[in-house]
């Protein structure tokens, strides 16, 4: 089997700390060839090129697409910086892996999705938690239960790492940039989300650590298409506490289930557990490349079309909070693109 000729646009924190290490085994065994890197930051581009030795490097993605023959592309750029990368890839029949959130503009994400669906290419949105080992066991367990409600908590600690993820206007806040993973898991476990209402606690200028201008707290209520409800709470006030906490719970009849990447606890008893042998980014990369090799758009767990409801759910939370907790219907959001 010929190796997959892979390009990567965007070489920031996540691609260099997670995606490229996750792809490393596939590069080493010859399944993947790093054909080209592209980044607007010359220093970053040269540093990562020296480490991973792609065949070519570019500062401009148009030049990359014009000159290179690619089978697949990783798009790892901030969500507000997407322009025509996915449209070009779709037109050329190049499989696309795109980091979440795939856009901050739902209408733009829909245009991307329309293009890739028309092209019939393999796509994957980077919802990496779907590839955690305890995910499928929980789906099997929930099929034997009667879920009523879910609780998601992400209580973050620490100081800002990157400029764009510290700015509400650039990343959509912590709920869009980070908690989107848990919202996507909610969908993967319990089905699509129909409506959202949210209230945020804003930070004041004197409370902020530069360059962060994010809300302190995001409190979000969801109604799923099935009629189930869920609460998701994210906070950013443990800046100097040195700890954080993330919880995912599903409440069913006579059953309180806690989900973790490596184990499942039901009614305080561990009912499933494993040792994590590889990064979920490596599992995700292997699944994406296998789908590209097979030419099968149905193989990835989170193709672009499937990711639209997750994106609408987090952007809808922001829209609701900005409108004083107004109930937002996601089907209407998707129909109008806003």
Buried (B, 14 or more C-beta within 10 A) or exposed (E): EEBBBBBBBBBBEBBBEBBBBBBBBBBEEEBBBBBBBBBBEEEBBBBBBEEBEBEBBBEEBEEBBEEBEBBBBBBBBBBBBBEBBBBBBBBBEBBBBBBBBBBBBBEBBBBBBBBBBEBEBBBBBBBBBBBBBBBEBBEEBBEEBEBEBBBBBBBBBEEBEBEBBBBBEBBBBBBBBBBBBBBBBBBBBBBBBBBBBBBBEEBEEEEBBEEBBBBBBBBBBBBBBEEBBBBBBBBBBBBEEEEEEBBBBBBBEEBEBBBBBEBBBBEEEEEBEEEEEEBBBBBBBBBBBBBBBEEEBEBBBBBBBBBBBBBBBBBBBBBBBEEEBEEBBBEEBBEEEE
